[in-house]
Amino acid sequence: MSADGRWIRPESTRKPVLGGARPAGAALGERDRTTPGAAQAYPAADRRRRKPGLPRVPHPARPALRADWLPLAAVLLVQAALSYHLILSNTAFIDEGTYIYAGYQEIAHLRHGTPVATYETFFSGSPLIYPVVVAVADFLGGLNGARLLSLAFMLSATVAVHLATRRLHGSLAAFCAATAFVALGPTQFLGGLATYDAMALAVLAWAGYFAVRLTTGGGHPSLIASGLLLALAGATKYAALLWVPVVCGIAVLAGPRGSLRSWEAWRRGLLVLLTFVVAVGAAALAAGEKYVNGFNHTTLKRAPGHDSYSYVASEAARWVGPLLVVALAGALVQLVRARRRGGAAWPEFWLALLLLLAGLMAPVNQIRIHTWLSLQKHVDFGAWFSCIVVGLVLARTVLWLKGRLHLVAGVAAAVLVVGPLAWMGSAQGREMYGEWSNSKEFVAALEPYIVKGEDRYLVENYNVPAYYLRKQTNWQQWHDLVAVFRRDPATGEMQNGVPAIQAGIQAHEWKVVVLDFTQTGAIDKAIQPTLKAAGYRVVTVVTSGKHGRYTVYVAPGYDKRP
C-alpha cells in the first residue's frame, strides 16, 4: 500500500490529475498544486488546435488487471450473500405484488391492446419502466428472479460508489466507501425487494459516478450520461428527483477544477442540469397529462401523513444515523484542512458538506410531510452519496494511524466503525423483511374460490393474492376497500366509500370478501354487520405468518370452484 492509500502503483491508476501524474507521496485526496493551469498539460500547438469545450485530461494506460478490483469483489460477494438470505425468507410484499402484476398488464397492453388500469395516476414512478422490467424478470425466474434483479441493481450501485470514490480519493477510500454502503440495513433490504427503489437508486448512483467522471477526465459523453441517467432515475421513481441538485453540485465541486468561483465549474453543473431538464421535458410531453397528475398526487403535492417529527427522525437515525455521524466527522476534517491550507482544499470541503447534506435529504423531506412510509428505502439514496465522505475519512484514519503506530492499528480503527454498522445493518435488514405477513397459507385458502370470469372479489390489500393468482383471474375482478365507487342501478346515483361497499354487499355483487382489519380497519368494522345481514358466511379464518389474520366471506350460494 502506498502512502496515498493505493494498492497499486500511482502510474497505473486513472486518478484524476491535470498536468501529469500525482506524486506518489501526495496526501490522500490532495490535488496537484504544482501546475498553475490546465494549459500546461498540453503543448502549445495542441492548445491552438483544441476546440472550446470541456477540458481533456490525459490518462496513463490501463493495466489488464487492477489489484483494487479484488477487494471490491469480496465486498460484492458479502453483499450478495446478505441480500440473498433475505430473498428466500418471505413471500411477496404488497408493493412487489403490485408492481409485478402491473408490469404483466402493461406488457399485455403493449402487445395486444388489452385494457390496463390507470397506474400512471397513482404510481410513484412510470408504470412503463420498472414494472415492465420486473415482470420480465418474474416471467423468467418467478418472484426470486424479480428479487435477484433488485440485487443486481444494488450490486451495481456498490460498484458505482467504489468507482466514484476511487476517482476522487483513491483505492483505499473507495474500498471503505463500498464497505460502508454494503453494511447498511437499507442496502441489504433493497437488494432483496422487488420494488422501484433498487433500480432508481442504481441509476441515480451511476448518474453521480458520471458527474464525478465529468470532473476528472470525462468529456461530453459523461455529461450527457449523467443528465440522461438523472432523468431515467426520476422517471423510474419520482422520489429520486430529490437528489438532482446533489449530482449537479458534484459536477461543480468535484475534481481538480472544482470551485464555487469558477465559471467553468458552474458551466459543467448547468450543462448536466440542462441535459436533465430537456430529457424530463421531452418525457413529460410524450407521457401526457395523466402522468403529470400522478406525479403531483404522489410526490409534488403529496398529502401529509400523521407521523410525528420525532418518530420519523428517530427511525431515520436508527437506519443511517451512525453513518451520517462519520460523514459529519469527515466534513469537519475537510473544514479544518481548508482553513489551514486554503485554495483547492475549500472545494473539497464544500463537496464533503454537499454529500453529507445528501444523506439528510430523505429524512428532512419526510419529516416535512409527517410520514414514515418508505423512509427505510429512501434513506439509502442519500446514504450512497454520504458513503463517499465516509470512505475518505476512514481511509485517512487508516493512513494516519499507519504512519504513527502501525497499519494494523489503522485497519482496526476502520473495522471498529464498519463492523458495528454491518452488525446493526444485518439485523435491520432481517427486521424490515419480517414486517409483512407470509401469505402462503392465505393464498392457498383463497385459491379454490377464485376463477377467471365476471365474478368480483373485494379483498383488503388484494395485490399479493392477485399476483399469485394472476393466471386464473383478470385484474378487473379485484377491488380494494379504498376508493370504491358504484353507480346505483335503480337511481343512477354515484356512491363511494362505505355506502358503495355496503350497497354492493346487499346486492351480492362481491362474491368473495376478505377482511384483515389492518389498513382499513374502520371500514372493515363498518361493513361487518352488512355482510351478516346480507347472508355472507365465513368459510375460513386464516392465520398467515406472524401478523396476518384473514377472514374470508363468500356470498350466498357461492362455493369452491370445480
ZAMARGU-4260 file (C-alpha; in steps of 0.2 Angstrom, whole numbers, plus 5000, padded with zeros to 4 digits):
<rodrens>
0) 5000/5000/5000 | 5007/5017/4995 | 5007/5032/5006 | 4992/5039/4997 | 4981/5024/5001
5) 4983/5015/4984 | 4985/4997/4982 | 4993/4999/4965 | 5007/5009/4958 | 5002/5028/4955
10) 5006/5027/4937 | 4994/5013/4934 | 4978/5022/4941 | 4966/5033/4932 | 4967/5045/4946
15) 4961/5062/4940 | 4976/5074/4938 | 4978/5089/4927 | 4995/5091/4920 | 5003/5074/4924
20) 5003/5060/4937 | 5001/5065/4955 | 5017/5062/4965 | 5017/5045/4975 | 5019/5054/4991
25) 5005/5066/4990 | 4992/5066/5003 | 4976/5056/5001 | 4963/5067/4991 | 4976/5081/4989
30) 4976/5090/4972 | 4992/5093/4962 | 4996/5111/4966 | 5012/5112/4955 | 5003/5115/4939
35) 4997/5133/4938 | 4984/5130/4925 | 4977/5117/4913 | 4986/5124/4898 | 5002/5116/4905
40) 4995/5099/4902 | 4996/5102/4883 | 5009/5108/4871 | 5007/5125/4863 | 5002/5118/4846
45) 4989/5106/4854 | 4981/5121/4863 | 4979/5130/4846 | 4971/5115/4838 | 4959/5112/4853
50) 4941/5117/4851 | 4932/5126/4865 | 4923/5114/4877 | 4926/5103/4892 | 4944/5101/4897
55) 4953/5085/4892 | 4963/5076/4905 | 4977/5064/4899 | 4977/5047/4907 | 4990/5034/4908
60) 4987/5017/4900 | 4976/5005/4910 | 4984/4988/4915 | 4975/4972/4911 | 4970/4969/4929
65) 4969/4981/4944 | 4973/4975/4961 | 4959/4985/4969 | 4945/4975/4960 | 4949/4960/4971
70) 4944/4969/4987 | 4928/4975/4978 | 4924/4958/4973 | 4925/4952/4991 | 4913/4966/4996
75) 4901/4962/4982 | 4901/4943/4987 | 4896/4948/5005 | 4883/4960/4999 | 4875/4946/4988
80) 4875/4934/5002 | 4867/4946/5015 | 4853/4950/5002 | 4851/4933/4995 | 4847/4926/5013
85) 4833/4939/5014 | 4826/4934/4997 | 4822/4917/5002 | 4814/4921/5019 | 4797/4928/5015
90) 4783/4929/5002 | 4779/4944/4991 | 4777/4961/4999 | 4761/4971/4994 | 4772/4983/4984
95) 4781/4968/4975 | 4764/4960/4970 | 4758/4977/4964 | 4772/4982/4953 | 4775/4964/4945
100) 4756/4962/4942 | 4755/4979/4934 | 4770/4975/4923 | 4761/4960/4916 | 4746/4971/4912
105) 4757/4984/4904 | 4765/4971/4893 | 4749/4964/4888 | 4743/4981/4884 | 4758/4985/4873
110) 4757/4968/4864 | 4738/4966/4862 | 4730/4982/4867 | 4722/4973/4882 | 4714/4986/4894
115) 4725/4991/4908 | 4722/5000/4925 | 4727/5019/4925 | 4743/5015/4936 | 4751/5031/4930
120) 4738/5041/4940 | 4744/5034/4957 | 4761/5025/4955 | 4776/5035/4961 | 4785/5031/4945
125) 4782/5027/4927 | 4772/5010/4926 | 4781/5008/4909 | 4799/5007/4916 | 4802/4996/4932
130) 4785/4986/4932 | 4788/4981/4914 | 4806/4976/4918 | 4802/4967/4934 | 4788/4957/4925
135) 4800/4950/4913 | 4812/4945/4927 | 4797/4937/4936 | 4792/4928/4920 | 4809/4921/4918
140) 4813/4917/4936 | 4797/4920/4947 | 4797/4930/4962 | 4815/4925/4966 | 4820/4931/4949
145) 4812/4948/4951 | 4821/4950/4968 | 4838/4944/4960 | 4835/4959/4948 | 4835/4971/4963
150) 4851/4963/4970 | 4859/4965/4953 | 4854/4984/4953 | 4861/4986/4971 | 4877/4977/4967
155) 4879/4989/4953 | 4876/5004/4965 | 4890/4997/4976 | 4902/4997/4960 | 4897/5015/4956
160) 4901/5021/4974 | 4918/5012/4973 | 4922/5020/4956 | 4916/5037/4960 | 4926/5037/4977
165) 4941/5030/4969 | 4942/5044/4956 | 4941/5057/4970 | 4951/5050/4984 | 4960/5034/4979
170) 4958/5015/4980 | 4958/5013/4999 | 4944/5026/5001 | 4934/5018/4988 | 4935/5001/4997
175) 4930/5009/5013 | 4915/5018/5004 | 4909/5002/4996 | 4910/4993/5013 | 4901/5006/5022
180) 4887/5006/5009 | 4885/4987/5010 | 4885/4987/5029 | 4868/4997/5029 | 4852/4988/5033
185) 4843/4998/5019 | 4855/4992/5006 | 4853/4974/5011 | 4835/4976/5011 | 4833/4984/4994
190) 4844/4971/4987 | 4831/4958/4991 | 4815/4968/4987 | 4807/4969/4970 | 4802/4987/4970
195) 4806/5003/4961 | 4819/5008/4973 | 4834/4997/4969 | 4833/5002/4950 | 4830/5020/4954
200) 4845/5020/4966 | 4856/5011/4954 | 4853/5023/4940 | 4855/5038/4952 | 4871/5031/4958
205) 4878/5030/4940 | 4872/5047/4937 | 4883/5053/4952 | 4898/5042/4945 | 4897/5050/4928
210) 4896/5068/4936 | 4912/5063/4945 | 4920/5057/4929 | 4915/5073/4920 | 4926/5082/4933
215) 4940/5070/4932 | 4944/5067/4914 | 4927/5064/4906 | 4920/5075/4892 | 4903/5077/4884
220) 4899/5058/4884 | 4900/5059/4903 | 4890/5075/4904 | 4876/5068/4893 | 4876/5051/4903
225) 4874/5060/4919 | 4860/5071/4914 | 4850/5057/4905 | 4853/5044/4919 | 4846/5058/4931
230) 4831/5059/4921 | 4829/5040/4920 | 4831/5038/4939 | 4817/5052/4941 | 4805/5043/4929
235) 4809/5026/4937 | 4804/5033/4954 | 4799/5051/4957 | 4807/5052/4974 | 4824/5051/4966
240) 4822/5069/4959 | 4826/5075/4976 | 4845/5072/4973 | 4846/5080/4956 | 4854/5096/4964
245) 4867/5085/4973 | 4873/5077/4956 | 4873/5094/4948 | 4883/5100/4963 | 4896/5086/4961
250) 4899/5092/4943 | 4903/5109/4950 | 4913/5105/4966 | 4922/5088/4962 | 4939/5086/4953
255) 4954/5096/4951 | 4944/5111/4944 | 4930/5111/4956 | 4926/5128/4963 | 4912/5139/4968
260) 4921/5154/4960 | 4925/5146/4943 | 4913/5149/4928 | 4920/5133/4920 | 4914/5123/4936
265) 4897/5131/4936 | 4896/5128/4917 | 4898/5109/4920 | 4884/5108/4933 | 4872/5119/4922
270) 4875/5108/4907 | 4871/5092/4917 | 4855/5101/4923 | 4851/5107/4906 | 4853/5089/4899
275) 4841/5083/4913 | 4828/5096/4910 | 4827/5093/4892 | 4826/5074/4894 | 4812/5076/4908
280) 4803/5089/4897 | 4803/5078/4882 | 4797/5063/4893 | 4783/5074/4901 | 4776/5080/4884
285) 4776/5062/4877 | 4768/5055/4893 | 4753/5066/4894 | 4743/5074/4907 | 4739/5058/4917
290) 4757/5056/4921 | 4759/5074/4927 | 4744/5072/4938 | 4751/5056/4945 | 4767/5065/4949
295) 4758/5079/4958 | 4747/5067/4968 | 4761/5055/4973 | 4776/5067/4975 | 4775/5085/4972
300) 4758/5088/4981 | 4758/5073/4992 | 4745/5074/5006 | 4754/5074/5023 | 4754/5060/5035
305) 4751/5059/5053 | 4768/5053/5060 | 4776/5065/5072 | 4793/5074/5068 | 4801/5064/5082
310) 4796/5047/5076 | 4802/5050/5058 | 4818/5057/5064 | 4821/5043/5076 | 4818/5030/5063
315) 4830/5038/5051 | 4843/5040/5064 | 4841/5021/5068 | 4845/5017/5050 | 4858/5029/5044
320) 4862/5040/5059 | 4879/5032/5063 | 4884/5033/5045 | 4880/5052/5045 | 4889/5055/5061
325) 4905/5048/5052 | 4901/5058/5037 | 4899/5074/5048 | 4917/5070/5055 | 4924/5069/5038
330) 4916/5085/5033 | 4923/5093/5049 | 4941/5086/5045 | 4939/5094/5027 | 4934/5111/5035
335) 4950/5110/5046 | 4961/5106/5031 | 4953/5120/5021 | 4956/5133/5035 | 4974/5128/5036
340) 4978/5126/5018 | 4965/5136/5009 | 4965/5136/4990 | 4960/5120/4982 | 4955/5112/4999
345) 4939/5123/5000 | 4930/5115/4986 | 4934/5098/4994 | 4926/5104/5010 | 4911/5111/5001
350) 4909/5094/4991 | 4910/5084/5008 | 4897/5096/5015 | 4886/5093/5000 | 4887/5074/5001
355) 4883/5075/5020 | 4868/5085/5016 | 4863/5072/5003 | 4861/5059/5017 | 4850/5071/5026
360) 4838/5075/5012 | 4826/5060/5013 | 4823/5061/5032 | 4821/5080/5031 | 4809/5079/5017
365) 4798/5065/5026 | 4799/5075/5042 | 4791/5089/5032 | 4777/5079/5026 | 4774/5069/5043
370) 4776/5052/5035 | 4787/5037/5039 | 4781/5027/5024 | 4795/5021/5013 | 4808/5030/5023
375) 4818/5015/5026 | 4821/5014/5007 | 4823/5032/5003 | 4837/5035/5016 | 4848/5023/5006
380) 4848/5035/4991 | 4856/5049/5001 | 4867/5037/5010 | 4875/5032/4994 | 4882/5050/4992
385) 4887/5051/5011 | 4897/5035/5009 | 4910/5044/4998 | 4914/5055/5013 | 4914/5040/5025
390) 4926/5031/5014 | 4938/5046/5014 | 4938/5049/5032 | 4941/5030/5036 | 4955/5029/5023
395) 4963/5045/5031 | 4961/5037/5048 | 4970/5021/5042 | 4984/5031/5034 | 4986/5042/5049
400) 4987/5028/5061 | 4999/5018/5049 | 5011/5032/5049 | 5011/5035/5068 | 5008/5017/5075
405) 5006/5003/5063 | 4995/4998/5049 | 4986/4985/5060 | 4980/5000/5071 | 4973/5009/5056
410) 4964/4994/5050 | 4957/4990/5067 | 4950/5008/5068 | 4941/5006/5052 | 4934/4989/5057
415) 4928/4997/5073 | 4917/5009/5063 | 4911/4997/5049 | 4909/4982/5060 | 4895/4989/5071
420) 4887/4996/5056 | 4887/4979/5047 | 4881/4971/5063 | 4866/4983/5065 | 4863/4983/5046
425) 4861/4964/5045 | 4849/4964/5060 | 4839/4979/5052 | 4838/4970/5035 | 4830/4955/5043
430) 4818/4966/5053 | 4812/4975/5038 | 4810/4959/5029 | 4799/4952/5043 | 4787/4967/5044
435) 4774/4959/5032 | 4765/4943/5034 | 4770/4927/5025 | 4755/4925/5013 | 4757/4907/5008
440) 4743/4900/5019 | 4731/4914/5014 | 4734/4912/4995 | 4731/4893/4997 | 4715/4896/5006
445) 4708/4909/4994 | 4713/4900/4978 | 4698/4887/4977 | 4686/4902/4977 | 4694/4912/4963
450) 4691/4909/4945 | 4693/4920/4929 | 4677/4927/4923 | 4664/4941/4929 | 4664/4937/4947
455) 4671/4951/4958 | 4682/4950/4973 | 4683/4963/4987 | 4700/4960/4996 | 4709/4971/5008
460) 4726/4974/5000 | 4722/4962/4986 | 4739/4965/4976 | 4748/4950/4984 | 4734/4937/4980
465) 4731/4945/4963 | 4749/4942/4959 | 4750/4924/4964 | 4733/4920/4956 | 4736/4931/4941
470) 4734/4916/4929 | 4716/4912/4934 | 4709/4930/4936 | 4708/4946/4927 | 4713/4962/4935
475) 4696/4969/4933 | 4689/4956/4946 | 4699/4963/4960 | 4694/4978/4971 | 4702/4985/4987
480) 4692/4993/5001 | 4699/5010/4997 | 4691/5022/4984 | 4676/5011/4980 | 4664/5019/4968
485) 4647/5012/4962 | 4633/5018/4952 | 4616/5013/4959 | 4607/5004/4945 | 4590/5010/4951
490) 4593/5028/4953 | 4609/5031/4943 | 4616/5040/4958 | 4635/5038/4961 | 4640/5031/4978
495) 4658/5030/4985 | 4667/5023/5001 | 4657/5013/5014 | 4640/5016/5007 | 4646/5010/4990
500) 4653/4994/4998 | 4638/4991/5008 | 4626/4993/4993 | 4637/4981/4983 | 4636/4968/4998
505) 4617/4970/4999 | 4616/4966/4980 | 4628/4952/4982 | 4640/4960/4969 | 4655/4954/4978
510) 4657/4935/4978 | 4671/4935/4990 | 4676/4947/5003 | 4692/4946/5013 | 4695/4957/5029
515) 4711/4958/5039 | 4707/4974/5050 | 4724/4982/5046 | 4725/4996/5034 | 4706/4999/5033
520) 4701/4993/5050 | 4687/5006/5052 | 4679/5001/5035 | 4680/4983/5040 | 4671/4986/5056
525) 4658/4996/5047 | 4653/4983/5034 | 4654/4968/5045 | 4635/4969/5050 | 4631/4972/5032
530) 4639/4956/5027 | 4630/4946/5041 | 4613/4954/5036 | 4616/4950/5018 | 4619/4932/5021
535) 4638/4931/5018 | 4646/4917/5028 | 4663/4915/5034 | 4672/4900/5026 | 4688/4901/5034
540) 4699/4912/5045 | 4717/4911/5040 | 4732/4915/5051 | 4746/4918/5039 | 4764/4922/5046
545) 4766/4932/5062 | 4755/4946/5058 | 4742/4941/5046 | 4724/4936/5051 | 4712/4935/5036
550) 4693/4932/5037 | 4686/4926/5021 | 4667/4928/5017 | 4658/4921/5002 | 4641/4927/4995
555) 4625/4916/4997 | 4626/4901/4985 | 4644/4904/4981 | 4656/4889/4984 | 4673/4882/4979
560) 4676/4882/4961 | 4677/4864/4952
</rodrens>
